[in-house]
Amino acid sequence: MEDVLEGSPDVDFGRRWDETLAFRVGGSFHELWGAYVAAAAYARATGGAVFDSEEGKVLTPDEAAQVARSSEPHLKDEPAA
């Protein structure tokens, strides 16, 4: 977590987090959808948050779920891996 905090000095993480979990996305909408669904569920279950490093934003679980929903129309256009 220290490398994320140090690499994002302008981001307000709200507090110092004891635990982190990272999801990597290789570039497909299926991967994006899966990562955001998992991150939203994990954050909701643990009272946590989701950090979108591409956007530089900390999201609530509901906001992360909305990102997943917004990618769903693209899933039908992309073959599953």
Distance bins in CASP14 RR format, pairs under 12 A and 6 or more apart:
PFRMAT RR
TARGET T0000
AUTHOR 0000-0000-0000
RMODE 2
METHOD distances of the structure
MODEL  1
1 7 0 0 0 0 0 1 0 0 0 0 0
1 8 0 0 0 0 0 1 0 0 0 0 0
1 13 0 0 0 0 1 0 0 0 0 0 0
1 15 0 0 0 0 0 1 0 0 0 0 0
1 16 0 0 0 0 1 0 0 0 0 0 0
1 17 1 0 1 0 0 0 0 0 0 0 0
1 18 0 0 0 0 1 0 0 0 0 0 0
1 19 0 0 0 0 1 0 0 0 0 0 0
1 20 1 0 1 0 0 0 0 0 0 0 0
1 21 0 0 0 0 0 1 0 0 0 0 0
1 22 0 0 0 0 1 0 0 0 0 0 0
1 51 0 0 0 0 1 0 0 0 0 0 0
2 8 0 0 0 0 0 1 0 0 0 0 0
2 13 0 0 0 0 0 1 0 0 0 0 0
2 16 0 0 0 0 0 1 0 0 0 0 0
2 17 0 0 0 0 0 1 0 0 0 0 0
2 20 0 0 0 0 1 0 0 0 0 0 0
3 20 0 0 0 0 0 1 0 0 0 0 0
3 22 0 0 0 0 0 1 0 0 0 0 0
3 53 0 0 0 0 0 1 0 0 0 0 0
4 11 0 0 0 0 1 0 0 0 0 0 0
4 13 0 0 0 0 1 0 0 0 0 0 0
4 16 0 0 0 0 0 1 0 0 0 0 0
4 17 0 0 0 0 1 0 0 0 0 0 0
4 20 1 0 0 1 0 0 0 0 0 0 0
4 21 0 0 0 0 0 1 0 0 0 0 0
4 22 0 0 0 0 1 0 0 0 0 0 0
4 51 1 0 0 1 0 0 0 0 0 0 0
4 52 0 0 0 0 0 1 0 0 0 0 0
4 53 1 0 0 1 0 0 0 0 0 0 0
4 56 0 0 0 0 0 1 0 0 0 0 0
4 58 0 0 0 0 0 1 0 0 0 0 0
5 11 0 0 0 0 1 0 0 0 0 0 0
5 12 0 0 0 0 0 1 0 0 0 0 0
5 13 1 0 0 1 0 0 0 0 0 0 0
5 14 0 0 0 0 0 1 0 0 0 0 0
5 15 0 0 0 0 0 1 0 0 0 0 0
5 16 0 0 0 0 1 0 0 0 0 0 0
5 17 0 0 0 0 1 0 0 0 0 0 0
5 20 0 0 0 0 1 0 0 0 0 0 0
5 51 0 0 0 0 0 1 0 0 0 0 0
5 53 0 0 0 0 0 1 0 0 0 0 0
5 58 0 0 0 0 0 1 0 0 0 0 0
6 13 0 0 0 0 0 1 0 0 0 0 0
7 13 0 0 0 0 0 1 0 0 0 0 0
7 51 0 0 0 0 0 1 0 0 0 0 0
7 53 0 0 0 0 1 0 0 0 0 0 0
7 56 0 0 0 0 0 1 0 0 0 0 0
8 51 1 0 0 1 0 0 0 0 0 0 0
8 52 0 0 0 0 0 1 0 0 0 0 0
8 53 1 0 0 1 0 0 0 0 0 0 0
8 54 0 0 0 0 0 1 0 0 0 0 0
8 55 0 0 0 0 0 1 0 0 0 0 0
8 56 1 0 0 1 0 0 0 0 0 0 0
8 57 0 0 0 0 0 1 0 0 0 0 0
8 58 0 0 0 0 1 0 0 0 0 0 0
9 56 0 0 0 0 0 1 0 0 0 0 0
10 56 0 0 0 0 1 0 0 0 0 0 0
10 57 0 0 0 0 0 1 0 0 0 0 0
10 58 0 0 0 0 0 1 0 0 0 0 0
11 49 0 0 0 0 0 1 0 0 0 0 0
11 51 1 0 0 1 0 0 0 0 0 0 0
11 52 0 0 0 0 1 0 0 0 0 0 0
11 53 0 0 0 0 1 0 0 0 0 0 0
11 55 0 0 0 0 1 0 0 0 0 0 0
11 56 1 0 1 0 0 0 0 0 0 0 0
11 57 1 0 0 1 0 0 0 0 0 0 0
11 58 1 0 0 1 0 0 0 0 0 0 0
11 59 0 0 0 0 0 1 0 0 0 0 0
12 49 0 0 0 0 0 1 0 0 0 0 0
12 51 0 0 0 0 0 1 0 0 0 0 0
12 56 0 0 0 0 0 1 0 0 0 0 0
12 57 0 0 0 0 1 0 0 0 0 0 0
12 58 1 0 0 1 0 0 0 0 0 0 0
13 20 0 0 0 0 0 1 0 0 0 0 0
13 48 0 0 0 0 0 1 0 0 0 0 0
13 49 1 0 0 1 0 0 0 0 0 0 0
13 50 0 0 0 0 0 1 0 0 0 0 0
13 51 1 0 0 1 0 0 0 0 0 0 0
13 53 0 0 0 0 0 1 0 0 0 0 0
13 56 0 0 0 0 0 1 0 0 0 0 0
13 57 0 0 0 0 0 1 0 0 0 0 0
13 58 1 0 1 0 0 0 0 0 0 0 0
13 59 0 0 0 0 0 1 0 0 0 0 0
14 48 0 0 0 0 0 1 0 0 0 0 0
14 49 1 0 0 1 0 0 0 0 0 0 0
14 51 0 0 0 0 0 1 0 0 0 0 0
14 58 1 0 0 1 0 0 0 0 0 0 0
14 60 0 0 0 0 0 1 0 0 0 0 0
15 47 0 0 0 0 0 1 0 0 0 0 0
15 48 0 0 0 0 1 0 0 0 0 0 0
15 49 0 0 0 0 1 0 0 0 0 0 0
15 58 0 0 0 0 0 1 0 0 0 0 0
17 43 0 0 0 0 0 1 0 0 0 0 0
17 46 0 0 0 0 0 1 0 0 0 0 0
17 47 0 0 0 0 0 1 0 0 0 0 0
17 48 1 0 0 1 0 0 0 0 0 0 0
17 49 0 0 0 0 1 0 0 0 0 0 0
17 50 0 0 0 0 0 1 0 0 0 0 0
17 51 0 0 0 0 1 0 0 0 0 0 0
17 58 0 0 0 0 0 1 0 0 0 0 0
18 46 0 0 0 0 0 1 0 0 0 0 0
18 47 0 0 0 0 0 1 0 0 0 0 0
18 48 0 0 0 0 0 1 0 0 0 0 0
19 42 0 0 0 0 0 1 0 0 0 0 0
19 43 0 0 0 0 0 1 0 0 0 0 0
19 46 1 0 0 1 0 0 0 0 0 0 0
19 47 0 0 0 0 0 1 0 0 0 0 0
19 48 0 0 0 0 1 0 0 0 0 0 0
19 49 0 0 0 0 0 1 0 0 0 0 0
20 39 0 0 0 0 0 1 0 0 0 0 0
20 42 0 0 0 0 0 1 0 0 0 0 0
20 43 0 0 0 0 0 1 0 0 0 0 0
20 46 0 0 0 0 0 1 0 0 0 0 0
20 48 0 0 0 0 0 1 0 0 0 0 0
20 49 0 0 0 0 0 1 0 0 0 0 0
20 50 0 0 0 0 0 1 0 0 0 0 0
20 51 0 0 0 0 1 0 0 0 0 0 0
20 53 0 0 0 0 0 1 0 0 0 0 0
21 35 0 0 0 0 0 1 0 0 0 0 0
21 38 0 0 0 0 1 0 0 0 0 0 0
21 39 1 0 0 1 0 0 0 0 0 0 0
21 41 0 0 0 0 0 1 0 0 0 0 0
21 42 1 0 0 1 0 0 0 0 0 0 0
21 43 0 0 0 0 1 0 0 0 0 0 0
21 45 0 0 0 0 0 1 0 0 0 0 0
21 46 0 0 0 0 1 0 0 0 0 0 0
21 48 0 0 0 0 1 0 0 0 0 0 0
21 49 0 0 0 0 0 1 0 0 0 0 0
21 50 0 0 0 0 1 0 0 0 0 0 0
21 51 0 0 0 0 0 1 0 0 0 0 0
22 35 0 0 0 0 1 0 0 0 0 0 0
22 38 0 0 0 0 0 1 0 0 0 0 0
22 39 0 0 0 0 1 0 0 0 0 0 0
22 42 0 0 0 0 0 1 0 0 0 0 0
22 50 0 0 0 0 0 1 0 0 0 0 0
22 51 0 0 0 0 1 0 0 0 0 0 0
22 52 0 0 0 0 0 1 0 0 0 0 0
22 53 0 0 0 0 1 0 0 0 0 0 0
23 31 0 0 0 0 1 0 0 0 0 0 0
23 32 0 0 0 0 1 0 0 0 0 0 0
23 33 0 0 0 0 0 1 0 0 0 0 0
23 34 1 0 0 1 0 0 0 0 0 0 0
23 35 1 1 0 0 0 0 0 0 0 0 0
23 36 0 0 0 0 1 0 0 0 0 0 0
23 37 0 0 0 0 1 0 0 0 0 0 0
23 38 1 0 0 1 0 0 0 0 0 0 0
23 39 1 0 1 0 0 0 0 0 0 0 0
23 40 0 0 0 0 0 1 0 0 0 0 0
23 41 0 0 0 0 0 1 0 0 0 0 0
23 42 0 0 0 0 1 0 0 0 0 0 0
23 43 0 0 0 0 0 1 0 0 0 0 0
23 50 0 0 0 0 1 0 0 0 0 0 0
23 51 0 0 0 0 0 1 0 0 0 0 0
23 52 0 0 0 0 0 1 0 0 0 0 0
23 53 0 0 0 0 0 1 0 0 0 0 0
23 64 0 0 0 0 0 1 0 0 0 0 0
23 68 0 0 0 0 0 1 0 0 0 0 0
24 31 0 0 0 0 1 0 0 0 0 0 0
24 32 0 0 0 0 0 1 0 0 0 0 0
24 34 0 0 0 0 0 1 0 0 0 0 0
24 35 1 0 0 1 0 0 0 0 0 0 0
24 38 0 0 0 0 0 1 0 0 0 0 0
24 39 0 0 0 0 0 1 0 0 0 0 0
24 53 0 0 0 0 0 1 0 0 0 0 0
24 54 0 0 0 0 0 1 0 0 0 0 0
25 31 1 0 1 0 0 0 0 0 0 0 0
25 32 1 0 1 0 0 0 0 0 0 0 0
25 33 0 0 0 0 1 0 0 0 0 0 0
25 34 0 0 0 0 1 0 0 0 0 0 0
25 35 1 0 1 0 0 0 0 0 0 0 0
25 36 0 0 0 0 1 0 0 0 0 0 0
25 37 0 0 0 0 0 1 0 0 0 0 0
25 38 0 0 0 0 0 1 0 0 0 0 0
25 39 0 0 0 0 0 1 0 0 0 0 0
25 52 0 0 0 0 0 1 0 0 0 0 0
25 53 0 0 0 0 0 1 0 0 0 0 0
25 54 0 0 0 0 1 0 0 0 0 0 0
25 67 0 0 0 0 0 1 0 0 0 0 0
25 68 0 0 0 0 0 1 0 0 0 0 0
25 71 0 0 0 0 0 1 0 0 0 0 0
25 81 0 0 0 0 0 1 0 0 0 0 0
26 32 0 0 0 0 1 0 0 0 0 0 0
26 34 0 0 0 0 0 1 0 0 0 0 0
26 35 0 0 0 0 1 0 0 0 0 0 0
26 54 0 0 0 0 0 1 0 0 0 0 0
26 81 0 0 0 0 1 0 0 0 0 0 0
27 33 0 0 0 0 0 1 0 0 0 0 0
27 34 0 0 0 0 0 1 0 0 0 0 0
27 35 0 0 0 0 0 1 0 0 0 0 0
27 54 0 0 0 0 0 1 0 0 0 0 0
27 71 0 0 0 0 0 1 0 0 0 0 0
27 74 0 0 0 0 0 1 0 0 0 0 0
27 78 0 0 0 0 1 0 0 0 0 0 0
27 81 0 0 0 0 0 1 0 0 0 0 0
28 34 0 0 0 0 1 0 0 0 0 0 0
28 35 0 0 0 0 0 1 0 0 0 0 0
28 71 0 0 0 0 1 0 0 0 0 0 0
28 74 0 0 0 0 1 0 0 0 0 0 0
28 75 0 0 0 0 1 0 0 0 0 0 0
28 77 0 0 0 0 0 1 0 0 0 0 0
28 78 1 0 1 0 0 0 0 0 0 0 0
28 79 0 0 0 0 1 0 0 0 0 0 0
28 80 0 0 0 0 1 0 0 0 0 0 0
28 81 1 0 0 1 0 0 0 0 0 0 0
29 35 0 0 0 0 0 1 0 0 0 0 0
29 36 0 0 0 0 0 1 0 0 0 0 0
29 67 0 0 0 0 0 1 0 0 0 0 0
29 68 0 0 0 0 0 1 0 0 0 0 0
29 70 0 0 0 0 0 1 0 0 0 0 0
29 71 1 0 1 0 0 0 0 0 0 0 0
29 72 0 0 0 0 1 0 0 0 0 0 0
29 73 0 0 0 0 1 0 0 0 0 0 0
29 74 1 0 1 0 0 0 0 0 0 0 0
29 75 1 0 1 0 0 0 0 0 0 0 0
29 76 0 0 0 0 1 0 0 0 0 0 0
29 77 1 0 0 1 0 0 0 0 0 0 0
29 78 1 0 1 0 0 0 0 0 0 0 0
29 79 0 0 0 0 0 1 0 0 0 0 0
29 80 0 0 0 0 1 0 0 0 0 0 0
29 81 0 0 0 0 0 1 0 0 0 0 0
30 36 0 0 0 0 0 1 0 0 0 0 0
30 37 0 0 0 0 0 1 0 0 0 0 0
30 68 0 0 0 0 0 1 0 0 0 0 0
30 71 0 0 0 0 1 0 0 0 0 0 0
30 72 0 0 0 0 0 1 0 0 0 0 0
30 74 0 0 0 0 1 0 0 0 0 0 0
30 75 1 0 0 1 0 0 0 0 0 0 0
30 76 0 0 0 0 0 1 0 0 0 0 0
30 77 0 0 0 0 0 1 0 0 0 0 0
30 78 1 0 0 1 0 0 0 0 0 0 0
30 79 0 0 0 0 1 0 0 0 0 0 0
30 80 1 0 1 0 0 0 0 0 0 0 0
30 81 1 0 0 1 0 0 0 0 0 0 0
31 37 0 0 0 0 0 1 0 0 0 0 0
31 38 0 0 0 0 0 1 0 0 0 0 0
31 68 0 0 0 0 0 1 0 0 0 0 0
31 71 0 0 0 0 1 0 0 0 0 0 0
31 74 0 0 0 0 0 1 0 0 0 0 0
31 75 0 0 0 0 0 1 0 0 0 0 0
31 78 0 0 0 0 1 0 0 0 0 0 0
31 80 0 0 0 0 0 1 0 0 0 0 0
31 81 1 0 0 1 0 0 0 0 0 0 0
32 38 0 0 0 0 0 1 0 0 0 0 0
32 39 0 0 0 0 0 1 0 0 0 0 0
32 52 0 0 0 0 0 1 0 0 0 0 0
32 54 0 0 0 0 0 1 0 0 0 0 0
32 64 0 0 0 0 0 1 0 0 0 0 0
32 67 0 0 0 0 1 0 0 0 0 0 0
32 68 1 0 0 1 0 0 0 0 0 0 0
32 69 0 0 0 0 0 1 0 0 0 0 0
32 70 0 0 0 0 1 0 0 0 0 0 0
32 71 1 0 1 0 0 0 0 0 0 0 0
32 72 0 0 0 0 0 1 0 0 0 0 0
32 74 0 0 0 0 1 0 0 0 0 0 0
32 75 0 0 0 0 1 0 0 0 0 0 0
32 78 0 0 0 0 1 0 0 0 0 0 0
33 39 0 0 0 0 0 1 0 0 0 0 0
33 40 0 0 0 0 0 1 0 0 0 0 0
33 64 0 0 0 0 0 1 0 0 0 0 0
33 65 0 0 0 0 0 1 0 0 0 0 0
33 67 0 0 0 0 1 0 0 0 0 0 0
33 68 1 0 1 0 0 0 0 0 0 0 0
33 69 0 0 0 0 1 0 0 0 0 0 0
33 70 0 0 0 0 1 0 0 0 0 0 0
33 71 1 0 1 0 0 0 0 0 0 0 0
33 72 1 0 0 1 0 0 0 0 0 0 0
33 73 0 0 0 0 0 1 0 0 0 0 0
33 74 0 0 0 0 1 0 0 0 0 0 0
33 75 1 0 0 1 0 0 0 0 0 0 0
33 76 0 0 0 0 0 1 0 0 0 0 0
33 78 0 0 0 0 1 0 0 0 0 0 0
33 80 0 0 0 0 0 1 0 0 0 0 0
33 81 0 0 0 0 0 1 0 0 0 0 0
34 40 0 0 0 0 1 0 0 0 0 0 0
34 41 0 0 0 0 1 0 0 0 0 0 0
34 42 0 0 0 0 0 1 0 0 0 0 0
34 64 0 0 0 0 0 1 0 0 0 0 0
34 65 0 0 0 0 0 1 0 0 0 0 0
34 67 0 0 0 0 0 1 0 0 0 0 0
34 68 1 0 0 1 0 0 0 0 0 0 0
34 69 0 0 0 0 0 1 0 0 0 0 0
34 71 0 0 0 0 1 0 0 0 0 0 0
34 72 0 0 0 0 0 1 0 0 0 0 0
34 75 0 0 0 0 1 0 0 0 0 0 0
34 80 0 0 0 0 0 1 0 0 0 0 0
34 81 0 0 0 0 0 1 0 0 0 0 0
35 41 0 0 0 0 0 1 0 0 0 0 0
35 42 0 0 0 0 0 1 0 0 0 0 0
35 43 0 0 0 0 0 1 0 0 0 0 0
35 50 0 0 0 0 1 0 0 0 0 0 0
35 51 0 0 0 0 0 1 0 0 0 0 0
35 52 0 0 0 0 0 1 0 0 0 0 0
35 53 0 0 0 0 0 1 0 0 0 0 0
35 54 0 0 0 0 0 1 0 0 0 0 0
35 64 0 0 0 0 1 0 0 0 0 0 0
35 67 0 0 0 0 1 0 0 0 0 0 0
35 68 0 0 0 0 1 0 0 0 0 0 0
35 71 0 0 0 0 1 0 0 0 0 0 0
36 42 0 0 0 0 0 1 0 0 0 0 0
36 43 0 0 0 0 0 1 0 0 0 0 0
36 50 1 0 0 1 0 0 0 0 0 0 0
36 51 0 0 0 0 0 1 0 0 0 0 0
36 52 0 0 0 0 1 0 0 0 0 0 0
36 54 0 0 0 0 0 1 0 0 0 0 0
36 55 0 0 0 0 0 1 0 0 0 0 0
36 59 0 0 0 0 1 0 0 0 0 0 0
36 61 0 0 0 0 0 1 0 0 0 0 0
36 62 0 0 0 0 0 1 0 0 0 0 0
36 63 0 0 0 0 1 0 0 0 0 0 0
36 64 1 0 1 0 0 0 0 0 0 0 0
36 65 1 0 0 1 0 0 0 0 0 0 0
36 66 0 0 0 0 1 0 0 0 0 0 0
36 67 1 0 1 0 0 0 0 0 0 0 0
36 68 1 1 0 0 0 0 0 0 0 0 0
36 69 0 0 0 0 1 0 0 0 0 0 0
36 70 0 0 0 0 1 0 0 0 0 0 0
36 71 1 0 0 1 0 0 0 0 0 0 0
36 72 0 0 0 0 0 1 0 0 0 0 0
37 43 0 0 0 0 0 1 0 0 0 0 0
37 44 0 0 0 0 0 1 0 0 0 0 0
37 50 0 0 0 0 0 1 0 0 0 0 0
37 61 0 0 0 0 0 1 0 0 0 0 0
37 64 0 0 0 0 1 0 0 0 0 0 0
37 65 1 0 0 1 0 0 0 0 0 0 0
37 66 0 0 0 0 0 1 0 0 0 0 0
37 67 0 0 0 0 1 0 0 0 0 0 0
37 68 1 0 1 0 0 0 0 0 0 0 0
37 69 0 0 0 0 1 0 0 0 0 0 0
37 71 0 0 0 0 1 0 0 0 0 0 0
37 72 0 0 0 0 0 1 0 0 0 0 0
37 75 0 0 0 0 0 1 0 0 0 0 0
38 44 0 0 0 0 0 1 0 0 0 0 0
38 45 0 0 0 0 0 1 0 0 0 0 0
38 50 0 0 0 0 1 0 0 0 0 0 0
38 61 0 0 0 0 0 1 0 0 0 0 0
38 64 0 0 0 0 1 0 0 0 0 0 0
38 65 0 0 0 0 0 1 0 0 0 0 0
38 68 0 0 0 0 1 0 0 0 0 0 0
39 45 0 0 0 0 0 1 0 0 0 0 0
39 46 0 0 0 0 0 1 0 0 0 0 0
39 48 0 0 0 0 1 0 0 0 0 0 0
39 49 0 0 0 0 1 0 0 0 0 0 0
39 50 1 0 1 0 0 0 0 0 0 0 0
39 51 0 0 0 0 1 0 0 0 0 0 0
39 52 0 0 0 0 1 0 0 0 0 0 0
39 53 0 0 0 0 0 1 0 0 0 0 0
39 58 0 0 0 0 0 1 0 0 0 0 0
39 59 0 0 0 0 1 0 0 0 0 0 0
39 60 0 0 0 0 0 1 0 0 0 0 0
39 61 0 0 0 0 1 0 0 0 0 0 0
39 63 0 0 0 0 0 1 0 0 0 0 0
39 64 1 0 1 0 0 0 0 0 0 0 0
39 65 0 0 0 0 1 0 0 0 0 0 0
39 67 0 0 0 0 1 0 0 0 0 0 0
39 68 0 0 0 0 1 0 0 0 0 0 0
40 46 0 0 0 0 0 1 0 0 0 0 0
40 47 0 0 0 0 0 1 0 0 0 0 0
40 48 0 0 0 0 0 1 0 0 0 0 0
40 49 0 0 0 0 0 1 0 0 0 0 0
40 50 1 0 0 1 0 0 0 0 0 0 0
40 52 0 0 0 0 0 1 0 0 0 0 0
40 59 0 0 0 0 1 0 0 0 0 0 0
40 60 0 0 0 0 1 0 0 0 0 0 0
40 61 1 0 1 0 0 0 0 0 0 0 0
40 62 1 0 0 1 0 0 0 0 0 0 0
40 63 0 0 0 0 1 0 0 0 0 0 0
40 64 1 1 0 0 0 0 0 0 0 0 0
40 65 1 0 1 0 0 0 0 0 0 0 0
40 66 0 0 0 0 1 0 0 0 0 0 0
40 67 0 0 0 0 1 0 0 0 0 0 0
40 68 1 0 0 1 0 0 0 0 0 0 0
40 69 0 0 0 0 1 0 0 0 0 0 0
41 47 0 0 0 0 0 1 0 0 0 0 0
41 48 0 0 0 0 0 1 0 0 0 0 0
41 50 0 0 0 0 0 1 0 0 0 0 0
41 61 1 0 0 1 0 0 0 0 0 0 0
41 62 0 0 0 0 0 1 0 0 0 0 0
41 64 0 0 0 0 1 0 0 0 0 0 0
41 65 0 0 0 0 1 0 0 0 0 0 0
41 68 0 0 0 0 1 0 0 0 0 0 0
42 48 1 0 0 1 0 0 0 0 0 0 0
42 49 0 0 0 0 0 1 0 0 0 0 0
42 50 0 0 0 0 1 0 0 0 0 0 0
42 61 0 0 0 0 1 0 0 0 0 0 0
42 64 0 0 0 0 1 0 0 0 0 0 0
42 65 0 0 0 0 0 1 0 0 0 0 0
43 49 1 0 1 0 0 0 0 0 0 0 0
43 50 1 0 1 0 0 0 0 0 0 0 0
43 51 0 0 0 0 1 0 0 0 0 0 0
43 52 0 0 0 0 0 1 0 0 0 0 0
43 58 0 0 0 0 0 1 0 0 0 0 0
43 59 0 0 0 0 1 0 0 0 0 0 0
43 60 1 0 0 1 0 0 0 0 0 0 0
43 61 1 0 1 0 0 0 0 0 0 0 0
43 62 0 0 0 0 1 0 0 0 0 0 0
43 63 0 0 0 0 1 0 0 0 0 0 0
43 64 1 0 0 1 0 0 0 0 0 0 0
43 65 0 0 0 0 1 0 0 0 0 0 0
43 67 0 0 0 0 0 1 0 0 0 0 0
43 68 0 0 0 0 0 1 0 0 0 0 0
44 50 0 0 0 0 1 0 0 0 0 0 0
44 59 0 0 0 0 0 1 0 0 0 0 0
44 60 0 0 0 0 1 0 0 0 0 0 0
44 61 1 1 0 0 0 0 0 0 0 0 0
44 62 0 0 0 0 1 0 0 0 0 0 0
44 63 0 0 0 0 0 1 0 0 0 0 0
44 64 0 0 0 0 1 0 0 0 0 0 0
44 65 0 0 0 0 1 0 0 0 0 0 0
45 61 0 0 0 0 1 0 0 0 0 0 0
46 61 0 0 0 0 1 0 0 0 0 0 0
47 60 0 0 0 0 1 0 0 0 0 0 0
47 61 1 0 0 1 0 0 0 0 0 0 0
47 62 0 0 0 0 0 1 0 0 0 0 0
48 58 0 0 0 0 1 0 0 0 0 0 0
48 59 0 0 0 0 0 1 0 0 0 0 0
48 60 0 0 0 0 1 0 0 0 0 0 0
48 61 1 0 0 1 0 0 0 0 0 0 0
48 62 0 0 0 0 0 1 0 0 0 0 0
48 63 0 0 0 0 0 1 0 0 0 0 0
48 64 0 0 0 0 0 1 0 0 0 0 0
49 57 0 0 0 0 1 0 0 0 0 0 0
49 58 1 0 1 0 0 0 0 0 0 0 0
49 59 1 0 0 1 0 0 0 0 0 0 0
49 60 1 0 0 1 0 0 0 0 0 0 0
49 61 1 0 0 1 0 0 0 0 0 0 0
49 62 0 0 0 0 0 1 0 0 0 0 0
49 63 0 0 0 0 1 0 0 0 0 0 0
49 64 0 0 0 0 1 0 0 0 0 0 0
50 56 0 0 0 0 0 1 0 0 0 0 0
50 57 0 0 0 0 1 0 0 0 0 0 0
50 58 1 0 0 1 0 0 0 0 0 0 0
50 59 1 0 1 0 0 0 0 0 0 0 0
50 60 1 0 0 1 0 0 0 0 0 0 0
50 61 1 0 0 1 0 0 0 0 0 0 0
50 62 0 0 0 0 0 1 0 0 0 0 0
50 63 1 0 0 1 0 0 0 0 0 0 0
50 64 1 0 1 0 0 0 0 0 0 0 0
50 65 0 0 0 0 1 0 0 0 0 0 0
50 66 0 0 0 0 0 1 0 0 0 0 0
50 67 0 0 0 0 1 0 0 0 0 0 0
50 68 0 0 0 0 0 1 0 0 0 0 0
51 57 1 0 0 1 0 0 0 0 0 0 0
51 58 1 0 1 0 0 0 0 0 0 0 0
51 59 1 0 0 1 0 0 0 0 0 0 0
51 60 0 0 0 0 0 1 0 0 0 0 0
51 63 0 0 0 0 0 1 0 0 0 0 0
51 64 0 0 0 0 1 0 0 0 0 0 0
52 58 1 0 0 1 0 0 0 0 0 0 0
52 59 1 0 1 0 0 0 0 0 0 0 0
52 60 0 0 0 0 0 1 0 0 0 0 0
52 63 0 0 0 0 1 0 0 0 0 0 0
52 64 1 0 0 1 0 0 0 0 0 0 0
52 66 0 0 0 0 0 1 0 0 0 0 0
52 67 1 0 0 1 0 0 0 0 0 0 0
52 68 0 0 0 0 0 1 0 0 0 0 0
53 59 0 0 0 0 0 1 0 0 0 0 0
54 67 0 0 0 0 0 1 0 0 0 0 0
55 63 0 0 0 0 0 1 0 0 0 0 0
55 64 0 0 0 0 0 1 0 0 0 0 0
55 67 0 0 0 0 1 0 0 0 0 0 0
57 63 0 0 0 0 1 0 0 0 0 0 0
57 64 0 0 0 0 0 1 0 0 0 0 0
57 67 0 0 0 0 0 1 0 0 0 0 0
58 64 0 0 0 0 1 0 0 0 0 0 0
59 65 0 0 0 0 1 0 0 0 0 0 0
59 66 0 0 0 0 1 0 0 0 0 0 0
59 67 1 0 0 1 0 0 0 0 0 0 0
59 68 0 0 0 0 0 1 0 0 0 0 0
60 66 0 0 0 0 1 0 0 0 0 0 0
60 67 0 0 0 0 0 1 0 0 0 0 0
61 67 0 0 0 0 0 1 0 0 0 0 0
61 68 0 0 0 0 0 1 0 0 0 0 0
62 68 0 0 0 0 0 1 0 0 0 0 0
62 69 0 0 0 0 0 1 0 0 0 0 0
63 69 0 0 0 0 0 1 0 0 0 0 0
63 70 0 0 0 0 0 1 0 0 0 0 0
64 70 0 0 0 0 0 1 0 0 0 0 0
64 71 0 0 0 0 0 1 0 0 0 0 0
65 71 0 0 0 0 0 1 0 0 0 0 0
65 72 0 0 0 0 0 1 0 0 0 0 0
66 72 0 0 0 0 0 1 0 0 0 0 0
68 74 0 0 0 0 0 1 0 0 0 0 0
68 75 0 0 0 0 0 1 0 0 0 0 0
69 75 0 0 0 0 0 1 0 0 0 0 0
71 77 0 0 0 0 0 1 0 0 0 0 0
71 78 0 0 0 0 1 0 0 0 0 0 0
72 78 0 0 0 0 0 1 0 0 0 0 0
75 81 0 0 0 0 0 1 0 0 0 0 0
END
